[in-house]
Amino acid sequence: MSKGILTVVSGFSGAGKGTVMKRLMEKYDNYALSISVTTRQPREGERDGIEYFFRSREEVEEMIRKDQLLEHAEYVGNYYGTPRFYVEDMLSQGKNVILEIEIQGAMKIKEKIPEAVLVFITPPTIETLRNRLIGRGTETAEVIESRLKRASEEAKGINLYDYILINDQLEECVDQLHNIILSEHCRAQRNKEFINTILEDAGTL
């Protein structure tokens, strides 16, 4: 069984990355969404190992000390992090693991797993992004401007990613993401064992 690909997906708030990943999971097999570890209390209906891995603060700090988190951050008094055990288990089963995270976390993942694929999802233009945020109808003008300002800051890190996907047509964007991951499976550096076998066999001809 070939090892799965870890794909880290980032994007501006309002770019539709969550929708893209949800559709990817619906449309194609052999994918797994990464599940984060958190110290916050479960909300009603949330289950351990499904929405999150719920752990105590002491447990998470121990995981940090033992380098058992690929990345982590503290937000509003709670830790959130990507558990190495879950990602590596899914990859070893041949599952392609999708992780949605912001730029700082993506860079930490790339440091620890250099073969991870980084994908940045963006709308065609910033004006499109503004219209999408307004179209939600759930945020004030002040919040929207704050998100746009953050997007302008995040844009400076786009060139650190391996691929840029323009989310204009959902199905097209989903198919492109799927095809990127399929292509990554064929990279020579991911198939060294197979290449060595071919070279050995060729040497006997």
C-alpha positions in Angstrom: 0.0 0.0 0.0 1.4 3.4 -1.0 1.7 6.0 1.8 -0.9 8.8 1.8 -0.2 12.5 1.0 -0.5 15.1 3.7 -2.0 18.2 2.2 -2.2 21.5 4.1 -4.9 23.8 2.9 -4.9 27.5 3.8 -6.8 30.5 2.4 -8.4 33.8 3.2 -11.5 33.8 5.4 -14.3 33.7 2.9 -12.3 31.9 0.2 -14.5 28.8 0.6 -11.8 26.4 1.7 -14.1 24.6 4.1 -16.7 24.1 1.3 -14.0 22.8 -1.0 -12.7 20.2 1.5 -16.2 19.1 2.4 -17.0 18.5 -1.3 -13.7 16.8 -1.9 -14.6 14.3 0.9 -18.0 13.7 -0.7 -16.8 13.3 -4.2 -13.7 11.2 -3.8 -12.6 8.3 -1.7 -9.4 7.7 0.4 -9.3 11.1 2.1 -9.3 11.9 5.9 -9.6 15.2 7.5 -7.1 15.9 10.3 -8.6 16.0 13.8 -7.1 18.6 16.2 -6.3 18.2 19.9 -7.8 20.9 22.1 -8.1 21.7 25.8 -11.4 23.4 25.5 -14.5 21.7 26.8 -16.7 19.7 24.4 -19.8 21.5 23.2 -23.1 19.8 23.1 -23.0 16.9 20.5 -19.2 17.0 20.1 -17.5 13.6 20.5 -13.9 12.8 21.4 -12.0 11.5 18.4 -14.6 12.8 15.9 -14.8 16.6 16.1 -11.7 17.0 18.3 -9.4 15.0 20.6 -10.3 16.5 24.0 -7.4 16.5 26.4 -6.5 18.3 29.6 -4.1 21.2 29.6 -1.5 19.0 31.4 -1.8 16.3 28.7 -1.4 18.7 25.8 1.6 20.4 27.4 3.1 17.0 27.8 2.5 16.3 24.1 4.2 19.6 23.3 7.3 18.6 25.4 7.5 15.3 23.7 7.1 16.8 20.2 3.8 14.9 19.6 2.1 17.9 18.0 3.1 18.9 14.4 2.0 22.4 15.3 0.1 24.1 18.0 -1.3 27.5 19.1 -3.0 28.9 22.1 -6.3 30.8 21.5 -8.6 32.4 24.2 -6.9 30.4 26.9 -7.0 27.0 25.2 -4.5 25.0 23.2 -5.2 23.7 19.7 -2.8 21.5 17.8 -2.3 18.8 15.2 -1.5 15.4 16.7 1.3 13.6 15.0 -0.1 10.2 15.9 -3.4 10.7 14.0 -1.8 12.1 10.9 0.9 9.4 10.7 -1.6 6.6 11.4 -3.9 7.8 8.5 -0.9 8.3 6.1 0.4 4.8 6.9 -3.1 3.4 6.0 -2.7 5.0 2.6 -5.2 7.8 3.4 -4.6 11.3 2.0 -4.9 13.6 5.0 -6.2 17.1 4.5 -5.4 19.7 7.2 -7.0 23.2 7.2 -4.7 25.6 8.9 -3.4 29.2 8.7 0.0 30.2 7.3 2.0 30.1 10.5 0.8 26.6 11.3 1.4 25.5 7.7 5.0 26.6 7.8 5.5 24.6 11.1 4.1 21.5 9.4 6.4 21.9 6.4 9.4 22.1 8.8 8.5 18.8 10.4 7.1 17.0 7.3 9.0 18.5 4.3 7.1 16.2 1.9 3.7 17.8 2.9 2.0 19.6 0.1 0.9 23.2 0.8 -2.1 24.5 -1.1 -3.5 28.1 -0.8 -7.1 28.6 -1.9 -8.2 32.1 -3.0 -11.1 33.8 -4.8 -10.3 35.3 -8.2 -10.0 38.9 -6.7 -10.1 40.7 -3.4 -13.3 42.3 -4.6 -14.9 38.9 -5.0 -13.7 38.1 -1.4 -15.3 41.3 -0.1 -18.6 40.4 -1.9 -18.6 36.9 -0.5 -18.1 38.2 3.1 -20.9 40.7 2.6 -23.1 38.1 1.1 -22.9 35.9 4.2 -24.9 38.5 6.0 -23.5 37.4 9.3 -20.8 39.9 10.0 -20.7 43.7 10.6 -18.9 46.0 8.2 -16.2 46.4 10.8 -15.6 42.7 11.0 -15.5 42.4 7.2 -12.9 45.2 6.9 -10.9 43.4 9.6 -11.0 40.2 7.7 -9.9 42.0 4.5 -7.0 43.6 6.3 -5.9 40.2 7.6 -6.2 38.9 4.0 -3.8 41.6 2.7 -1.3 40.5 5.4 -1.8 36.8 4.6 -1.3 37.5 0.9 2.4 38.2 1.6 2.9 34.5 2.4 1.2 33.0 -0.7 4.5 32.5 -2.5 5.6 30.0 0.3 2.9 27.5 -0.9 3.4 24.8 -3.5 0.1 25.4 -5.3 -2.4 28.2 -5.6 -6.0 27.3 -6.4 -8.6 29.9 -7.5 -11.9 29.0 -6.1 -14.2 30.5 -8.7 -16.2 27.4 -9.7 -16.5 25.0 -6.8 -16.4 21.7 -8.7 -13.5 22.8 -10.8 -11.5 23.8 -7.7 -12.3 20.5 -6.0 -11.2 18.5 -9.1 -8.0 20.5 -9.3 -7.2 19.8 -5.7 -7.8 16.1 -6.2 -5.6 16.0 -9.3 -2.8 17.8 -7.5 -2.8 15.1 -4.8 -2.9 12.3 -7.4 0.1 13.9 -9.2 2.0 14.1 -6.0 1.7 10.4 -5.6 3.7 10.0 -8.8 6.7 12.3 -7.8 10.0 10.4 -8.1 11.1 11.4 -4.6 8.0 9.7 -3.1 8.8 6.5 -5.0 12.4 5.8 -4.2 11.8 2.2 -3.2 10.1 1.5 -6.5 12.8 3.3 -8.4 15.5 1.3 -6.6 13.7 -1.9 -7.6 13.6 -0.9 -11.2 17.3 0.0 -11.2 18.2 -3.4 -9.6 16.1 -5.2 -12.2 17.6 -3.2 -15.0 21.1 -4.1 -13.8 20.3 -7.8 -14.4 19.4 -7.4 -18.1 
